[in-house]
Amino acid sequence: MASPPLLLLLPMHALAVVLVLALSARGAEARPPPPLHGVRPLAFDEGYTQIFGSANLALLRDGRRVRLTLDESTGAGFASQDVFLHGFFSAAIKLPADYAAGVVVAFYLSNGDVYEKTHDELDFEFLGNVRGREWRVQTNVYGNGSTHAGREERYDLPFDPTDDFHHYSILWTNDRIIFYVDETPIREVVRTSAMGAAFPSKPMSLYATIWDGSSWATLGGRYRVNYKYAPFVAEFADLAIQGCAVDPTDLSSASAAASCGAGLGALAVSVSAEQLAAMAAFRRAHTSYSYCHDRRRYPVALSECGSGKGLLPSRMFGPDGMKQHRRHRAAPRGHRGAQDDVM
């Protein structure tokens, strides 16, 4: 018998809120992650606020879909009205089509506006590319300002994210972080004692932005944003938050934990055997960069890289952490063909 699907159990005594900006993408075949099922929809003005971009943010369908635009004048972005300690955060996103080199679309949690030098952050960053090459998705984890030790992973997607909406989700609890693409978990970060404050533990807001990342986003800045192809448009729907809202005037970890209750910080998480198998298959097929295998950047791997369900074989990666591709060698006459031992 299959294991039960992932569950989020929120204690009744916690100040729990459920915020959803929901609009099913018509015709979309992407299946949302289980925690979204049955969540009550809210319009943009009920849960979110614009943070920059003036006219480059547009509300569609009575505020149940958000369009962000990047042009030569500016990008755009919005944030949650509340600040949260732990929870589940999700959006259905459709990325800009055609040539999008240098464009960055981000869906992330952060408290950088409050903790300038010791901020926490959990990222989905979508990195645009030249025509004919796919968008890449990067996930990252920062804790307590640990930007000197980035925990980036990058992935090629098994679909075209510009054709239709797909769900991208972050589960953040007291002891683990799980990133999802549609209903598939693609990355799990389990808290260890060795990580210390590098595991995000302070309340954060949810953000969604589009901006010019020419200096680094596409092949290390080799290709910059070409505004001949502007405007670049990203759309957001099914934008959901299920978590504990805390007092924004008192964001200390102790106060936040007390207001949310112990139960919310340790959300009951059960990932089915099918989901674990899907995560392993996704990671092996689509991970294009892994910080755990970047020996040029980290001669000694970070503590969490030594074990875990999502750890990939070292032979898949080069010394720079980039995935190597299997190549076939021509075999001499009379001998069987051989293969490089790389993936």
N, C-alpha and C positions, 0 to 999 in steps of 0.2 A: 504494500500500500504506500502511496506517495505521502511524503511529509506534508503538513499543512502549509499554506502559503504564508508569506510574511505578514505579521500582525503588528499593529501599533496599539498599545493599551495605555490610555491616558487616565490618570486617577481623577475621580470626580471632584476631589477637594482642591485640585490645582486650578490656577487661573488659566485655563486652557481656552484657546480660541481657534476657530477654524475659519480661515479666510480663503476664498477661491474666486479667482476671476476666470469663469469657466465659459468656454464656447467650444463645443466639439467642432473640430475641423472637418467640414463636410467632405465626405469622400475619402477621408484618411483611413488607412488600414492599420496604422500604428496602434498597438494596444497599450493603454496606460498602465502604470504600476498598480498593484493591488490596493495600496493605501488611499488612492484617489476615488475608489468606488464608493458612491453614496455620499460624497461630500457636498454640502450645500453651496451653490454658487453665489458670489457677491460681485457687484460692479466695481470698476476701478476706484471710484470716489469713496467707496466704503472701506477700502483696505490699503490704498497706495497713493503716492504723491509724486509729482514730477520733480526732479532734482536739477536737470539742466536740459537745454535744447530748444526752449521756446516753441516755435511752430513746428519743430522737427519731431514732436510727439503728437500723435493723433489717436483719438479714441473712436472705435468703430462699433457698430451694432449695439448702440446704447451703452457704451463703455465696457462691453464684454470682450473686446479684443483691442490690443494696443499695437500701434505701428510706430516703430522707431526708424528714423532716417538719418543717414550721414551724407552731408554735402560739403562743399568747400567752406561754408560758414561755420558749421558745428556738427557734432553728433547729437545724441539725446540719451536720456536715462530716467528711470524712476526707481523709487524705493518703497519698502513697506512703511506704513505709518507707525507700526509697533516694532519693538525690539524683543528678541526671543532668546531663550536659553533652551536649546535642544528642540528637535522636532523633525518634521518631514516637509520638504520644500520642492515644488515641482512646477514646470511650465511646459506647454506644448509650443515649440518654436519652429518657425520657418525662416531659413536663412536667405540672404541676398543671392540672386542668381547671376550667371554670366561671370565676367571678370571681377574678382573681388580681392585681389592681392592687397595686403596691408590692412584690410578691414578686420576689426575685432568686434565680435558680439560676445557679451559676457553675461552670465547668469550666476550670481554668487552671493555668499554671506560674508559680511565684514563688520568690524567695529573700528575701522581706521579713523573715523571721524571723532572718536572718543579717546582711543589709545594710539596716539600718533607713533610712538616708538615701541609699543608692546602689543600691537594689534593681532587679532586672529582673523583667519580668512579661509573659506572653502570655495573653490572655483570650478565652474565650467567656463572655459574660454574657447570660442570657435574662431579658428584662424583661417582667414580667406586665402585664396590661391589664384594662380593664373588660370586662364581658360583651358579646359581640358584636363586639369588636375583637381582632385577632390579637396573639399574643405577638410581640415584636421581639427579634432577636438582635443583639448588639453584639460586635465584635471590637476588641481594642486591643493595642498594643505599647508597652511601656515599657523603657527601657534606662538603667542607671546612675542611677536616681532621677529620670528625666526626666518626672515627672508634670506639670510645668508645660507640657509640650508633648505633650498626649495625641494619639494617632494613632487615634482612634475611627472606626469605620464601623458603621452600623446597616443591618439588612436586614429586609424582610418575607419570611416564608417561603412557598413555594408549596404548603404542606400544613399541616394542623393538627397541631402537635407534641404535642398532648395526647391524640390518638387512638391513637398507637402509638409504638414506639421508632424513632428515627432516629440515625444515626451523626454525631458531630461530632469532628473530628480536627485536630491541629496537627502539622505537620512543621517541625522547627527544626534547621537546619544552620548551619555556619560562615558561609555567605554568603546564605541566604535563609530565609524563613518562609512556609509555605503553610497556609492554613486550608481545611478541607473540610467540606461538608455532604453526608452520604452519600458517594457516589463522585465528587462534583463539587467541584473546587477553586473557592473563591469569592473568595479574596484571596491575593495574593502580595506580599511585602515583600522587595525585593532590597537587600542591604547595599551602601551606597555609602561612599566615603571621607568625604563631607560629613556623613554621619550620625554618624561617630565612635563614641563610647561609647553613643549613643542606641540602637544595635543591641544587643539582649541577648546577653551573652557570658559570663556567670558561671553556674555550675551552679545548677539549680533543682529543686524538688520539684513533684509533681503534686497538685492539690487539687480537691475537689468539695464544694460547699456549697449550702445554701439558707438565706436570711436575709431580714430585714425591711429593704427599701430605700426605705421610704416617703418619705424626704426628697428623692428624686431620680428613682426608677426609672420612674414612669409620668407622662408629660407634665410633667417637671420637678418632681414632688412634688405636683401638683394632686390626684391621687388616692392615698390612703394605703391600707395594708393594712386590710381590714375582717375582723376575726377572727370575725365571724358566719359566715363561709364556711370557717373553719378546721376540720380541719387541712388544710394545703396539702402535697401529697405529690409528690415527684419520685423517679423510679426510674432506676437506673443498671445497665447490663449491658454485656457485651462490652468491659469496661474494660481497655485494653491499653497497655502501654509497650514500645517497642522502642528501646533506646538504651544509653548507656554510664553505668553506675553508678560514682560516684567516692567517694573517702574523705571522709566527712562531717566529719572533724576537720581537713581541709586542703582548703578550697574555693577556693583561689586559682586564677585562670584558668590560670596557667602550669602549676601542678601537675596540674590537671584535664586540660588538653590533653595533657600528657606521659603521664598514666596511660591516656588513651583512645586515644592514637595519632593521627597526623595524618589518617589515612584516615577516621575516624569523624566528625571535624569537618567534613569535606567530602563528606558522603554523596552518592553518585552519584544524581542525580535526573533522570529523564526523564519529561516530561509529554507525553502523546500529543496529536496535533492535535485529536482529538475532545474531550479534556479542556480544551484551551485554548479551543475554540469554546464548550464548555459554560460555562466560567468567564465568558467575555465576555457570553454571553446571560443568565446569572444576574445578573451585576452590573448590566447595563443594565435588566433588568426589576425587580429587587428591592432595589437599594441605595436606602435612604431618607435617609441622611445620610452625607456625606463630609467629613472634616476638610480634605482637599485643596482643597475648594471653599468653605470657611467663611472668607469674607473679613472678617467682623466679629471673629472670633477670631484669625485669622492674616492681617493685611493683606498680608504677604509670605509666600507659601506655603513650607512646609518643603521642604528640598532634594530629597527623593525624589518630590515631587509634580510635577516637571517632565516626567517621562517614565515609561514602563513599560507592560507589557502590559495592566495592569488600569485604566489611567487612563481616566476617563469624561469625556465632553464637558461643558464648562462650562455649556452652555445647559440641561443637565438640572437645574441646581441654582440656588437663590436665594442671596443674599448671606450667609445664615446657614448655608449648607451643606445645607439641607433640599431634598429632591427636589421639583421643581415638576411639576404635573400638567397635561397637555394639555387645553385648553378650546376649545370651539367658539364662535365669535362668530356672532350672527345676521346674515345677509347682507341688505343692502338689495335691494328688488325690482329685478330686471334685472341683478344682479351675482352673481358666483360667491362662494360662501362662503369665508371666510378662517380661518386658524388661528393662534393664538398660537404663537410659536416657542419653546415650552417643552415639557418632557417631564413 
